Structures are given as structure tokens and as C-alpha cells.
Amino acid sequence: MKHLAALLVGALPFTSPSHAETPCDFKGISVGNKMSPAEIMTTLGVTKYKTNPARPSFEETLALAQKYSTIPAAELQDWNIGPYCEETSCRVPFGVAVGNNNTPVNVFVSFHEGLITEIDVSFSETYWNEVLPILDQKYGADWNVERDNMPVTNFETKKTTVRERISLNHITNGTNRSTKDRCQIWATNLDIVFEHHDAYGPYHSEFVIKLISKNF
């Protein structure tokens, strides 16, 4: 069933961008563009970051994963490392914010030979209703909306809570205005089936922009 995402938060006083106007960028970083790690971090406003940081030992990583599950464990390690770049990605776990209230977000940018291929932005689910109108404003409210119930488990205590998951998939997708590359855009208020354990709280929302490859 197709609905406008604006219906989730009330009618919004603007029209959706046209097909050609829907962008593929987050804060000036667009999939389809070529950028160096230094350019990515500068664009995000990050002045201090690590390059190829040392990782915790296998034993430490395993112990943390056994306690919290793999993804929440990796997020805790990323938080402790702080902003960093590696050969194919840059991660900014804190220090970037969106909206009028400077809502903190975690940003992950993937690239291949300098070409930006994906941008993942995650944040506390508490701010979902605050961020959604911002997404509508920038990318247009042409979303295919799906709702279902999703069990979310605390991996440590095994306690499960059933919550409503809202999944948005942009119907027209987006276009990089300079390169004419196309991108897929989607968002969800709940990203994984296990609770998180970082500063963003137990429930995370996620927004993703992914390059549609021409390599076929």
C-alpha cells in the first residue's frame, strides 16, 4: 500500500521534489561523486580523525559480541575509536548533527576507488518523528510505506519487546545532479532485531542512500 510519508507525522505544507530534483546526497556528500577520505571528513565538519586505527583483539571482540551480539558490539568499539577512515570507508560515530535541534547522528560512508557508493545515517529512534519531515523536505514525500511488528531482543537478558517497524522506500529514487548517477533511498525507524548498547539508545533508526551501479 502506498502512502505519503507525511501522513505519518501530519500534512506538510510543501510539494515533493520532482524526479529530477531528488538528490543523492547527505550534507554535501553524494553517491556517484569521487571524494578522498580527507574531503569526506572535511565536508562532514570533522577536523580530527584516525586513519586505519588499531582494532581491539579478537578475544575482546568475541567477548563483546557474545554479550551484546555482533552489530551492537561493533558500534561500541566504533564509539571508543571515534571518527576514522579505512581503505573503503569512513565512520563518524559522533560529532555530526541534523535538524533544528542538532539531533546527533552516526554516519558511515562507503567508497570504491574514491567513488562514493553508499551513505548510512543512523540515530536514536526517539527522534524518528523529528527527522522524518526533514527527509520529506529534502528528498520528497514519495515513499512506499510498509508497517509490521518486529520483535527486538536484548541479547544479554533475552527479553524481547515487540515494536512497530515503519519502512520507507523512495518510489522515484534520486539523481546525482552533477554525474547523473541514480541512487536508491530508504529509511526505517528500527534497524535490527537486537537492542543497541551505545549512546544512541536501545533502538536505532536508519536512513540509507545507495548508488545504483552501472557495472552490468
N, C-alpha and C positions, 0 to 999 in steps of 0.2 A: 504494500500500500504506500502510495506516495503522498507526502505531506510537506509543507514548508516547515523548515526547522524553526521558523519564527513562531509557529503555533505552540512550541514547547515552552516559550517564555512570554508569549503575548505578541500582538501585532506590532510590527516595527515600521516606522514612518519613512521607509525608503524602498526603492525598487532594486531588484537584483542586478548585478553587473551582467552585461551581455556575454555571450560565449567567448568573444574575442578579448573581453576585458578581464576575465577571471585570471588572476595572476598565479604563478607557481612559486612565490617567494614567501619567506618569513624574515621580517626585519632586514630586507635588502639582500638576503641570500636566496638565490633562485636555483632550483634544479635545472640542469641544462647549461648553466654557466660554468666557466672554469675559474677556480679560485685556489690560491695557496692556503695552507693552514694559517699562516700569519694574517692573510686577508680575511679569512673567515672569522678569526678571533677579534680582529680589529673592528669588523662590521658589527659584531655582537657586543662590542664595548668592553671586551676582556683585554686587560693590559698585562696581566701576569698569568702564565700557564706553563705547564710542563710538556716536554716532548719525549715520547716513548718512556713514560715513567715506569719505575720498577714495580712489579706486581707482588702481592703477598705470596707466600709459599703455597705449594699445593696442599699441604696439610691444613694451613689456615683457611684456605678457600673451601676445602672439603668440609671442615668443621662448621663453617658458617652456612654452607649450603644445606648441610644435614639439619641445621637448626631452623632456618628460615625458608628454604628452597632456593633454587639456583638464581632466579632473577632478583628477588629481594636481597639476596646475599651480595650479588654483583653491584647492586645500587649502593649498598653500604660501603663497599670498597671504593666505588667511584667517588662517593661523597668525601671519603677520607683522603683520596688523591687530590681532589679539586679539579679545576679546569685543565684539560690536557688534550694533546693531539697525538695520534699514531699514524702509521703509514696510510691507512684508508679511512680515517675518521677523526672527528674532533668531538669531545664531550664537554659540556658546561653544566655541571650538576647544580650550580647555584650562581647567582650574580646577574641573571637576565630576568627581566620582568615585563609584563604586558598589562594593558588597560589603565584606566584612570587611577586605580588603587595600587598600581605596581604589583600585580599578582606574580609571585615568583614561579619560574618555570625551569625545567630541566631540558636542555637542548642537545640533540645528537645529530651530527651532520655526517653523512657517508659520502665518499667520493672515490672515483676510479681514474687514475692518471690525471688528477686535478679536476675532473668533471663531477659536479655535484649530482648525485643520483637519488638521495633521499634525505629528508629532514623530518625528525621526530621531535615533537614537543610534548612533554608530559607535565602534569601539575596536579595539585590536590583536587580530588573530586568535589570538595567543598565549594570550589569556585566554578564548577561547570556552568551553572546558570548565568554567572557573570561573564564568562568567556564566550559563551555561545552567540550573543548578539554581536560581539566583536568579529567572530568568524563570518556571520551573515553579512556584516557591513563590508568586510574586505573581499570575501570570496563569493558572495551572493547566497541567497537562501534556497537555492535549487538543490535540496538534499532529498535523497531517498532515505526515509526514516524507518528503522526497524526497532521494535521493543521486544524484549524477552526477559525472563527471570534467570539470573545467573547466581549459582552458589559460590560464595567467596570464603575460603577456608584459611584460618590461622594455622600455618603449617606446624607451629610449635605445640599449640594446645589441641589441635584437631577440631576446634569448634568452627562450625560453618554457619554463615549468615546468607540468606537468600535476598538478593537485591535486584532492582530493575536495571537492566542494561539498555542504554539507548545507543544505537549505532547509526551514524550518518555517513552516507556515501554520496559525494557530489555527482550530480547527474550529468552535467556537461563537461566535467573535468576542467583543467586550466591550461593556459598557454604562456610560455615564456615569451614576453613581448619582443625581446631582442634576438633570440635564436629561433623562435617559432617552435621550439620543442613543446611537447604536450606532457601533462602531468595528471596523475590520479590524486584525489584529495579525499581523505576520510577522517572521521573522529569518533570517539566513543567515550562515554562517561566512566566506564570500568574497563581496564585494560587486560588484567589477568585474573586467574581463579584463586590466587593466593594473596593474602594480605601483605602489604609492603611494611617495611620497618624503618624507613628513613624519615627525614624531617617533613616530607610532604604528606605524611599520614598513611593510614592503612589502605585507603582507596585512591587510586590514581586515574585520572582521565588522560586521554592521549589524542593528539592531532598529528596527522601524517601527510606529507607531500612527497610523492614518489614519481620519478621520471619514467615516462613510457619509452622504452628503448626502441631505437631504430635498427638495432643489430638483429635482423631477422632474415 
